[in-house]
């Protein structure tokens, strides 16, 4: 009784508050301990993740880089191979289990075959399926101006003025390099059939570098045109990308019938239009490539096996002038500069050439992130006095200064391989090589 009177009413309140705080502190400590001890909790997962990261030391921090190399550690943890496969219901590539059948380069089985016991890994594309009804709308737009000046008398004839103003939203390049787009304009008659359709007039804009939305503001004039002739015309426009290492890529196309734009013939004013362009599906054939990487030797080999269904026209006039060979360029993916180049021997006048040559490149595991390979199908332009043999002239090599003849070869099609390339099949092939070191991974690629 004396003790309670000495503390007073405030003393009892302080004692109760201290007791409550103590109970809460003990409860919080118990909860934290349980969180770090029970699997599935946040603290437990955090400690487990830190231990895993401490064990998996990146290769770049190791001194002995050539011993027990694992390509999974070369900054490709977020680029797992399984994430690159599309859904089997919607896409053209899927992930299947291992099969006991041996790989075949000529296999027509539309599956993705794995042969783990062999030294080769065969990736075969599926047959093309019908596209889904719901397709993403292509964003590229072309701003065009049209003006028709009717004839005044015999001295002043009719004129059609076509102005290519600008293009916006062009698709990116196949590999990491800047765009240099330009637009081509071909005028044809609508009454002609597709095979017999010829170009009445052809125009081309200048190239604009380092942009996906170029502004041209160029005007093309066609003189001596009567109104009934203009109604039969079709404007065939295409946006191209200039490539310094290979053939120019057709990005998107657009066809306009003057007959559907009758109001431009009724008034001599300048009419502005915005048209949505369609993506180009232009293909030049297929090429079979086998790639393997040796981690200990840090060497990448590209086997150029065969080419089929080549569409060499109109780049080459006839089959007898088509002398195919393949050039492979090793590029810096960040700057787009050429590091090294190699090529195969050419085959004389062959529509289905089988090259079967191996090109070797020295690539360290630190360079796998920053290199890309551009495979280009070319046709050697031979003069009439060159002997018809299936090999290069002794002085006509890539590094030769004094070549026997200075004829520019023709580029037919290309395909890019590497980490940052745009095509899903090309990316899948590249990461399949990294996930399967010392194995030869073969894939049929489409030349574009």
VOGU-3710 file (C-alpha; in Angstrom, 3 decimals, decimal comma):
1> xxxxxxxxxx> 0,000/0,000/0,000  2,838/2,273/0,753  4,524/1,317/-2,526  1,450/2,210/-4,580  1,160/5,556/-2,820  4,820/6,384/-3,493  4,438/5,885/-7,287  1,166/7,730/-7,556  -1,344/7,453/-10,457  1,269/8,394/-13,165
11> xxxxxxxxxx> 3,613/5,675/-11,979  1,046/2,958/-12,670  0,467/4,296/-16,187  4,242/4,259/-16,889  4,553/0,659/-15,684  1,677/-0,472/-17,935  3,173/1,351/-20,976  6,620/-0,211/-20,453  5,062/-3,665/-20,204  3,094/-3,190/-23,453
21> xxxxxxxxxx> 6,191/-1,937/-25,328  8,189/-4,905/-24,107  5,559/-7,384/-25,276  5,397/-5,703/-28,728  9,204/-5,753/-29,074  9,388/-9,433/-28,225  6,614/-10,199/-30,728  8,388/-8,249/-33,496  11,643/-10,107/-32,850  9,851/-13,454/-33,043
31> xxxxxxxxxx> 8,167/-12,486/-36,343  11,486/-11,387/-37,913  13,223/-14,606/-36,846  10,412/-16,720/-38,277  10,479/-14,709/-41,555  14,163/-15,526/-42,085  13,744/-19,162/-41,014  10,570/-20,276/-42,842  10,961/-21,029/-46,611  8,785/-18,868/-48,846
41> xxxxxxxxxx> 9,029/-15,728/-46,740  10,658/-12,539/-47,999  13,697/-12,685/-45,697  14,375/-16,343/-46,442  14,236/-15,744/-50,216  16,531/-12,709/-49,921  19,219/-14,679/-48,031  18,957/-17,574/-50,499  19,305/-15,223/-53,469  22,424/-13,591/-51,983
51> xxxxxxxxxx> 24,049/-16,980/-51,391  23,300/-18,045/-54,965  24,767/-14,845/-56,409  27,878/-15,246/-54,260  28,457/-18,717/-55,707  27,858/-17,720/-59,340  30,794/-15,381/-59,900  30,770/-13,848/-63,420  33,457/-14,992/-65,822  34,748/-11,468/-66,322
61> xxxxxxxxxx> 35,815/-11,392/-62,656  37,733/-14,647/-62,905  41,371/-14,718/-63,819  41,398/-18,132/-65,476  38,844/-17,359/-68,189  39,658/-20,337/-70,396  39,163/-23,008/-67,701  35,694/-24,567/-67,319  33,985/-21,807/-69,284  30,210/-21,570/-68,891
71> xxxxxxxxxx> 28,523/-19,416/-71,479  25,481/-19,000/-69,240  27,550/-16,647/-67,074  28,351/-14,199/-69,872  25,553/-11,734/-69,056  22,942/-13,973/-70,667  21,010/-14,868/-67,525  18,103/-12,666/-68,597  18,217/-14,099/-72,133  17,351/-17,675/-71,280
81> xxxxxxxxxx> 16,751/-19,893/-74,264  13,275/-20,908/-73,206  12,032/-17,309/-73,226  12,936/-16,979/-76,893  10,567/-19,712/-78,015  7,167/-18,573/-79,092  3,933/-20,273/-78,185  3,363/-23,403/-80,229  -0,191/-22,298/-81,004  0,655/-18,878/-82,357
91> xxxxxxxxxx> 4,335/-18,830/-83,311  6,509/-20,766/-85,689  9,048/-22,133/-83,190  8,508/-24,241/-80,098  10,551/-26,185/-77,569  10,341/-29,967/-77,758  11,908/-32,778/-75,840  15,004/-34,611/-76,959  14,596/-37,118/-79,770  16,602/-40,162/-80,660
101> xxxxxxxxxx> 16,553/-39,437/-84,404  19,835/-38,264/-85,891  19,920/-34,715/-87,261  19,589/-34,207/-90,976  20,345/-31,091/-92,966  17,752/-32,055/-95,566  15,066/-32,847/-93,038  11,630/-31,558/-93,912  10,080/-32,455/-90,562  8,629/-29,164/-89,287
111> xxxxxxxxxx> 9,832/-29,515/-85,701  12,556/-28,325/-83,414  14,746/-31,390/-82,981  17,310/-31,798/-80,215  20,013/-34,460/-80,337  21,894/-34,178/-77,068  24,047/-37,268/-77,672  25,365/-35,951/-80,979  27,719/-33,090/-81,724  25,064/-31,330/-83,817
121> xxxxxxxxxx> 21,840/-29,583/-82,893  19,280/-29,256/-85,661  16,692/-26,490/-85,551  14,102/-26,840/-88,300  11,475/-24,173/-88,805  7,842/-25,021/-88,799  5,751/-24,635/-91,889  4,119/-21,273/-92,249  0,702/-21,136/-90,644  -2,159/-18,859/-91,432
131> xxxxxxxxxx> -1,787/-15,520/-89,678  -4,196/-14,589/-86,950  -7,128/-12,368/-87,768  -6,066/-9,846/-85,172  -2,860/-8,310/-86,469  -1,077/-5,324/-85,084  -1,475/-2,325/-87,334  1,741/-1,194/-88,974  2,623/2,335/-87,823  4,563/3,602/-90,868
141> xxxxxxxxxx> 2,890/6,577/-92,574  3,751/8,364/-95,804  2,882/12,017/-96,428  2,315/12,579/-100,141  1,214/15,580/-102,217  -0,459/15,244/-105,641  -1,242/17,943/-108,173  -2,453/17,732/-111,758  -2,049/20,724/-114,056  -4,364/20,272/-117,078
151> xxxxxxxxxx> -3,176/21,218/-120,574  -3,861/24,785/-121,642  -3,009/24,586/-125,321  -0,609/22,749/-127,589  2,346/24,587/-126,100  1,384/23,960/-122,444  0,793/20,253/-121,872  -0,629/18,492/-118,830  1,642/17,724/-115,860  1,377/15,410/-112,891
161> xxxxxxxxxx> 3,319/16,625/-109,852  4,066/14,052/-107,139  5,645/15,280/-103,920  7,184/12,885/-101,395  7,022/14,968/-98,228  7,956/12,695/-95,317  7,802/9,193/-93,831  7,293/8,446/-90,140  7,740/5,328/-88,045  9,994/3,184/-90,211
171> xxxxxxxxxx> 10,882/-0,272/-88,799  14,427/-0,719/-87,470  17,355/-2,376/-89,182  17,961/-6,128/-88,920  21,154/-5,532/-86,971  22,385/-2,693/-84,769  23,195/0,060/-87,209  21,650/3,397/-88,113  19,030/3,733/-90,825  19,577/5,635/-94,056
181> xxxxxxxxxx> 16,101/5,549/-95,656  15,011/6,701/-99,094  11,798/6,339/-101,118  11,408/5,014/-104,661  8,472/5,927/-106,920  7,493/3,839/-109,947  4,580/4,754/-112,228  2,855/1,892/-114,085  -0,354/1,257/-116,015  -3,174/-0,444/-114,173
191> xxxxxxxxxx> -4,456/-2,247/-117,285  -1,246/-4,250/-117,641  -1,001/-7,672/-116,044  1,340/-8,183/-113,129  3,926/-10,077/-115,186  3,852/-7,745/-118,171  3,662/-4,606/-116,058  6,492/-2,250/-116,924  7,647/1,002/-115,424  6,650/4,147/-117,266
201> xxxxxxxxxx> 8,600/6,458/-114,978  10,970/5,861/-112,048  12,093/8,316/-109,388  14,070/8,149/-106,167  14,539/10,535/-103,276  17,806/11,263/-101,543  18,838/9,282/-98,477  18,504/10,764/-94,993  20,867/9,289/-92,418  20,325/8,472/-88,732
211> xxxxxxxxxx> 16,529/8,726/-88,612  13,435/6,528/-88,748  11,187/9,469/-89,670  12,889/11,228/-92,588  11,665/14,468/-94,146  12,296/14,599/-97,897  10,129/17,386/-99,417  11,064/16,343/-102,946  8,889/16,869/-106,007  8,779/14,814/-109,210
221> xxxxxxxxxx> 7,085/16,078/-112,386  5,736/13,989/-115,276  5,032/16,115/-118,355  2,933/15,531/-121,488  0,168/13,761/-119,610  -3,506/13,746/-120,597  -6,307/13,247/-118,049  -7,502/9,909/-119,465  -3,927/8,594/-119,278  -3,478/9,594/-115,649
231> xxxxxxxxxx> -6,576/7,628/-114,614  -4,865/4,407/-115,715  -1,762/4,965/-113,644  -0,639/3,320/-110,413  1,878/4,899/-108,055  4,096/2,193/-106,597  6,051/3,590/-103,635  8,523/1,754/-101,440  10,713/2,842/-98,525  14,222/1,353/-98,596
241> xxxxxxxxxx> 17,164/1,367/-96,229  20,621/1,833/-97,714  23,081/-0,793/-96,486  26,772/-0,179/-96,951  27,673/-3,845/-96,455  24,854/-5,657/-98,289  21,794/-5,149/-100,461  19,375/-2,342/-99,664  16,432/-3,529/-97,575  12,856/-2,867/-98,648
251> xxxxxxxxxx> 11,121/-1,770/-95,437  7,529/-1,068/-96,500  5,454/-0,560/-99,651  2,384/1,300/-100,868  0,370/1,246/-104,112  -1,985/4,092/-105,018  -4,444/4,054/-107,912  -5,013/7,480/-109,442  -8,440/6,282/-110,523  -9,522/6,223/-106,883
261> xxxxxxxxxx> -8,386/9,848/-106,412  -10,578/11,496/-109,020  -10,781/14,838/-107,237  -7,122/15,638/-107,971  -8,045/15,841/-111,689  -10,929/18,225/-111,043  -8,952/21,057/-109,459  -5,356/22,164/-110,059  -4,687/22,602/-106,330  -2,121/20,710/-104,295
271> xxxxxxxxxx> -3,777/17,837/-102,437  -2,094/16,390/-99,331  -2,545/12,756/-98,297  -1,411/10,538/-95,418  -1,180/6,872/-96,350  -0,368/3,936/-94,101  2,299/1,715/-95,621  2,425/-2,071/-95,385  5,474/-4,011/-94,177  7,495/-5,609/-96,917
281> xxxxxxxxxx> 7,574/-9,403/-97,174  10,252/-9,536/-99,851  12,427/-12,653/-99,594  15,327/-13,837/-101,761  15,691/-17,490/-100,799  16,948/-19,679/-97,955  20,409/-20,469/-96,635  21,500/-23,273/-94,326  24,026/-22,182/-91,702  25,739/-24,273/-89,049
291> xxxxxxxxxx> 27,381/-22,391/-86,162  29,417/-23,667/-83,240  31,452/-21,989/-80,507  34,509/-23,457/-78,783  34,868/-21,846/-75,333  38,400/-23,070/-74,618  39,783/-21,899/-77,965  37,396/-18,903/-78,016  36,671/-19,552/-81,663  33,383/-19,253/-83,568
301> xxxxxxxxxx> 32,920/-21,293/-86,751  30,245/-20,625/-89,364  29,560/-23,457/-91,796  27,957/-22,164/-94,994  26,306/-25,341/-96,268  23,796/-24,736/-99,047  21,440/-22,209/-100,613  18,074/-22,933/-102,201  15,191/-21,146/-103,956  17,291/-18,090/-104,765
311> xxxxxxxxxx> 15,476/-15,175/-106,379  18,402/-13,534/-108,118  16,345/-11,403/-110,518  16,305/-8,464/-111,128  19,757/-8,113/-109,529  21,153/-10,596/-112,072  19,725/-10,767/-115,568  20,046/-14,530/-116,207  21,171/-17,770/-114,586  24,388/-17,923/-116,578
321> xxxxxxxxxx> 25,471/-14,643/-114,966  24,580/-15,828/-111,457  27,795/-16,922/-109,712  26,842/-17,254/-106,031  29,122/-17,065/-103,035  28,655/-16,031/-99,396  30,420/-13,240/-97,571  30,400/-13,104/-93,757  31,178/-9,844/-91,963  31,954/-9,536/-88,266
331> xxxxxxxxxx> 30,575/-6,187/-87,059  30,705/-4,179/-83,879  27,108/-4,149/-82,652  27,534/-0,793/-80,898  29,120/1,233/-83,682  28,238/-0,821/-86,762  31,865/-0,854/-87,918  33,351/-3,824/-89,709  35,868/-5,826/-87,665  36,642/-8,702/-90,005
341> xxxxxxxxxx> 35,304/-10,269/-93,196  35,625/-13,617/-94,916  34,040/-15,237/-97,942  33,561/-18,593/-99,602  34,506/-19,599/-103,132  31,939/-18,914/-105,805  29,996/-21,497/-107,805  29,485/-20,961/-111,489  25,857/-20,598/-112,706  24,107/-22,656/-110,021
351> xxxxxxxxxx> 20,546/-22,151/-108,802  20,895/-24,562/-105,831  24,551/-24,162/-104,838  26,137/-26,359/-102,173  29,122/-24,483/-100,772  30,020/-26,577/-97,683  32,737/-24,224/-96,444  33,759/-23,330/-92,902  34,700/-19,777/-91,912  36,438/-19,301/-88,561
361> xxxxxxxxxx> 36,465/-16,163/-86,407  38,391/-15,523/-83,186  35,764/-14,298/-80,696  36,464/-14,060/-76,967  33,640/-14,623/-74,513  33,818/-10,914/-73,623  33,043/-10,075/-77,261  29,910/-12,219/-77,500  27,834/-9,297/-76,232  29,158/-6,747/-78,718
371> xxxxxxxxxx> 29,591/-8,583/-82,026  27,143/-9,416/-84,780  27,602/-11,377/-87,978  26,126/-10,331/-91,304  25,843/-13,190/-93,806  25,434/-11,868/-97,360  24,680/-13,903/-100,477  26,506/-12,328/-103,411  26,940/-12,965/-107,114  30,375/-12,478/-108,622
381> xxxxxxxxxx> 30,383/-10,296/-111,688  32,794/-11,961/-114,077  33,998/-10,513/-117,364  33,818/-12,624/-120,484  37,499/-13,572/-120,501  37,521/-15,127/-117,013  37,698/-18,952/-117,119  34,566/-20,788/-115,957  35,884/-22,493/-112,852  34,309/-22,684/-109,439
391> xxxxxxxxxx> 37,030/-20,848/-107,526  38,318/-17,363/-106,990  41,040/-15,843/-109,082  44,392/-15,843/-107,237  44,524/-12,049/-107,071  40,825/-11,562/-106,369  40,839/-12,082/-102,612  39,271/-9,867/-99,951  42,602/-8,312/-98,986  44,071/-8,078/-102,462
401> xxxxxxxxxx> 45,126/-4,595/-103,525  45,874/-5,312/-107,176  42,890/-7,374/-108,297  42,804/-8,853/-111,772  39,547/-7,033/-112,530  37,637/-4,371/-110,651  34,046/-5,456/-111,158  31,554/-4,765/-108,386  29,769/-7,882/-107,147  25,994/-7,953/-106,775
411> xxxxxxxxxx> 24,343/-8,446/-103,382  21,293/-10,727/-103,428  20,139/-11,123/-99,817  21,346/-11,123/-96,226  20,687/-12,417/-92,731  22,067/-11,073/-89,429  23,071/-13,147/-86,392  23,849/-11,933/-82,883  22,433/-10,912/-79,536  20,646/-7,752/-80,625
421> xxxxxxxxxx> 19,323/-8,753/-84,049  15,652/-8,213/-84,850  14,551/-11,593/-86,230  13,300/-14,191/-83,716  14,777/-17,120/-85,667  18,151/-15,396/-85,859  18,158/-14,686/-82,110  17,097/-18,253/-81,376  19,956/-19,611/-83,466  22,499/-17,385/-81,732
431> xxxxxxxxxx> 21,461/-18,281/-78,188  21,153/-21,956/-79,092  24,837/-21,833/-80,016  25,720/-20,238/-76,675  23,603/-22,678/-74,697  25,180/-25,648/-76,500  28,940/-25,055/-76,684  31,030/-27,329/-78,909  27,887/-28,386/-80,819  27,111/-27,479/-84,399
441> xxxxxxxx> 23,672/-25,808/-84,526  22,122/-25,812/-88,017  19,209/-23,592/-89,037  17,583/-22,625/-92,324  17,425/-18,813/-92,555  15,450/-16,586/-94,891  17,483/-14,134/-96,961  16,053/-10,619/-96,939
//
